Amino acid sequence: MTVSRDAVMESALGDGEQRIRAAVVELLETEDYDAIQVREVARRARVSLSKIYKLYGTRDELILAAINWWMAENAYASLPEHAAQPGESLHVALMRVLRPIFEPLERHPRLLAAYFRVRASTRGEMLVSHGLEAVFPAAMAALVDVDIEFVQDIDAILQSLVYGLMGRFTAGEIEVTDIVPAIDRTVFWLTSGYEATRTHQEM
């Protein structure tokens, strides 16, 4: 059986690997994406260049792994186990899932820009799939009684919205603090329309 590089990268991180990824994140917080040098990562992480290339192959794979690790530690770690509370709206329940993902990125705008850069790369789909795996249980808990067609529609709309907002932020068109309110408004209007339609159909 062939083990993928992703599986190897994500299996039981050793101390050296933790330091490597932390060093990349630290550099991304202060340097431009294109200025990140593997040699400097090795120096800060106190590991050899050969160890980094053995683990990650290329600089871009190293940055991808570091961002993926940071998202798991910061954006996905606070996701609620039970998103829906008795009597609350679908909007409130969904935003309880979405806010913990985007608020850490709002506090770390350079990492958000780096995330978008990696997300747009050839291997960026890995970030999306790992994000969906992390978010799915909490999101489905919020959407437990919702029609599957609406679940599919809101997923497609929000993925496109988020990608577009990240792109606009990276291009300097909007502020990082504009992202969560735009998501909040969109979720409100989508869920309000769905709940109104459902109530009308049940009358």
C-alpha positions, 0 to 999 in steps of 0.5 A, spaced: 500 500 500 502 506 498 502 512 503 501 519 501 506 524 502 500 528 506 499 522 510 506 522 512 506 529 513 500 529 518 502 523 522 504 524 529 508 531 528 515 530 532 518 536 536 522 538 530 516 538 525 513 543 530 518 547 530 519 547 522 512 549 522 512 554 527 518 558 524 514 558 517 508 561 520 513 566 524 516 568 518 509 569 514 507 574 519 513 578 518 515 577 511 512 577 504 510 570 501 515 570 496 521 572 501 520 566 505 527 562 505 528 554 507 535 556 509 532 561 514 526 556 516 532 551 518 536 556 522 530 558 526 527 551 527 534 549 529 534 543 524 538 541 517 536 543 510 536 536 508 531 534 514 526 540 511 527 537 504 526 530 506 519 532 510 516 536 505 520 536 498 519 543 496 518 550 499 511 551 497 509 544 500 513 546 506 508 553 506 502 549 505 503 544 511 505 550 515 498 553 514 494 547 514 497 546 521 496 553 523 489 552 521 488 546 525 491 549 531 487 556 531 481 556 526 478 549 527 480 548 534 474 552 537 469 549 533 463 547 537 461 540 538 453 542 538 452 548 534 445 549 534 441 551 541 434 550 542 430 555 539 435 559 536 435 561 528 439 557 523 443 564 522 445 564 529 447 557 529 451 557 523 455 563 525 457 559 531 460 555 527 463 560 522 466 565 526 471 561 530 474 559 523 475 567 520 476 571 527 483 568 528 485 569 520 482 576 522 487 577 527 493 574 523 492 578 516 498 576 513 497 569 514 490 570 511 493 572 505 498 566 505 492 562 506 489 565 499 496 564 496 496 557 497 489 555 496 490 558 489 495 553 488 495 547 484 495 543 491 491 548 494 485 543 494 488 540 500 487 546 504 479 546 502 478 538 504 482 539 510 477 545 512 471 541 510 473 535 514 474 539 520 467 543 519 463 538 517 460 535 524 459 542 527 456 545 520 451 538 520 449 539 527 447 546 525 443 544 519 440 537 522 433 539 520 435 542 514 433 540 506 439 537 503 438 542 497 439 548 501 445 545 505 448 544 498 446 551 495 449 554 502 455 550 501 456 552 494 455 560 495 459 560 502 465 557 499 465 562 493 463 568 497 469 566 502 474 565 496 472 571 493 472 575 499 479 573 501 481 574 494 479 581 494 482 582 501 489 580 498 488 584 492 487 590 497 480 592 495 477 590 502 479 590 509 480 584 513 475 586 518 470 586 512 470 579 511 466 576 517 461 581 517 460 580 509 459 572 511 454 574 517 450 578 512 450 573 507 448 567 512 442 571 515 439 573 508 440 566 506 437 562 512 432 568 513 429 566 506 429 559 507 426 559 514 420 564 511 419 559 505 419 553 510 414 556 514 410 558 509 410 551 506 408 548 513 402 553 514 
